[in-house]
Amino acid sequence: MIDRLNVEIIAYHGWGYDQFCWQDWENLLPPTWKVQRFDRGYFDRPSAPKFNSSTATKIIFAHSLGCIFVRKTSLSRPII
């Protein structure tokens, strides 16, 4: 079952972008949803977030080449 109150999102940007390409999307989401942004490090420090909760509904946003950076462990138990 999907828990709409306990949601974690990891957003992966594409080629030539950085983590801030997701900022407008993040502003549209409910404030209880936890959003982490992957950053390849083209313009700033790289970051590779991981899902923290075993019970949260997990969602991945990926743009363009961001798809290739999604960790396999993030996809081990897809719900949607």
N, C-alpha and C positions, 0 to 999 in steps of 0.2 A: 504494500500500500504506500502511496505517496504522501509524505508528511509535508504539507504546504507551509508550515510555520518553521520547520527545522530544515533549511535548505543551504547547501554549500555549492558555490559555483567557482570553477577555475576557468579563466578566460585566456586564450592563447591568441596573440596577435600574429599577423602575417608578415611577409617579407616587406621590409622598408618601413615598418611601423614600430611603435613601442607600446607599453602597457596602457598608456593614456588614451589610446584609440577606443577603449572600453568605458571611459569615464561617463559619457552621456548615457550609455546603456545602464550602467550601475545606478545612476541617478533616477532611473525609471522603475527600478525594482523595489519591492517592499523593504523597509529598513531592517527587518529581522533576518533577511537573507544575508549570509556571509559571502562576500565576493573577494576572491584573490586573483591577482593578475600576474600571469607569466610574463617575463620580459627576457627576450633573447640577448639584450645588452647592446643593441646597435647604437643607442644614444645615451644610455645610462647603465647602471649596474645590472647584471643579469639576476633574475630570480626565478626559482622553480618551485612554486608552492605545491603542497600536497593536501589531499583531503584529510581532515582531522577527526571527524566524527564517524563512528561506525554505524550510527543510527540515522544520520541526516540523509535527506534526498540529495543525490549528487547530480549536478548538471555541468556539462562542459560546453563552453562557447569556443569556437575555433574559426578563425578567418584565414583563408588562403593557405599558405604554407604553415600556419600555426598547427594544422592537423598533424603534421609529422612530429611535432614536439610533445604531443599528448603522451603521457607515461602509460605504458601497458598496465601497470598496477592500478591506474585510475579507471581502467575499463574492465577490471576483473569480474565485476558483478553489475552489469548494466541493468537498469530498471526500465528505462524508456527506450 
